[in-house]
Amino acid sequence: MSSMVMNQVIVRLAQRPRGEIVIGEHLVVDRDVPVREQLEDGELLIQVMWLSVDPAMRGWMSSAKSYLPPSPLGEPMRANGVGRVTRSKSDKYDVGTVVSGFLGMQEYAILPEKKIRKVVLPKGVSPRLALGVLGNNGLTAYFGLFEVGHPKPGDTVVVSAAAGATGSIAAQITKSVLGCRTIGIAGGEEKRLWLSNEISLDDAIDYKNDDIGKSLKRTCPDGIDVGNPSETSPCPMHVLFTEMLLFKQAWSQRALDFSITKTIHRAHRSLPSCSSVPHHPLPKRYTLTT
């Protein structure tokens, strides 16, 4: 083991933004930060190889209550990452093991073994895919569809947030792998065109500019077999609430106005909810190839 002191670059959360994020004000770059030399029992030193810049990070910057506590001020900004173990005082992970977890926006992370997991991928596959199609995004889409939705060839499937990291994978599985009739919902003309032209969905709806109720009735005249809603999007609740409230109630884009969608969803089918962050301009998109 080398005794040379290593320095690194860290991006710290300095202030909680209320509007746009300003580099140097909210996120501060610190250079030549010494890496702690001594590890405690069960700790690992991980060289960060890849980081995932996710829409959820904007929420972690705020002080609002969420499924995770806010990212601490003064600490490296929380971020999912993949890295390689360079030093280990763990019986579970040897030097050279590729791992993933909340490594943070830094070049090196020191973490206890319980906060990381080993990355296991087919030979020749880049570890960065463990942050996307072969990581949480892909697993969420896969299990949401196969353990909850159970789509069959020929079914009509509606995927909201369909241009996002999880939705884009779910949409491509249903369309290209299972042979379902797949309708994607996304916000903005650019995303709608991407769904139609790049991944060749059967139809795509722009919830920002289209009438959702009319569009769903037009694209799904015989009803919906499987809906894959996003929890906070204003558009998917047509799908979600028609199942919950048995065809009598629906979602307006501003509030729960119980009103329509009597013919939208077929009875006794499934609505896996797999995503909750549709409001981001440049989603991480994967085009699957077979």
Summary of the structure (lengths in Angstrom):
residues: 290
radius of gyration: 21.7
end to end distance: 44.3
largest distance: 70.2
contacts: 927
relative contact order: 0.12
helix: 23%
strand: 27%
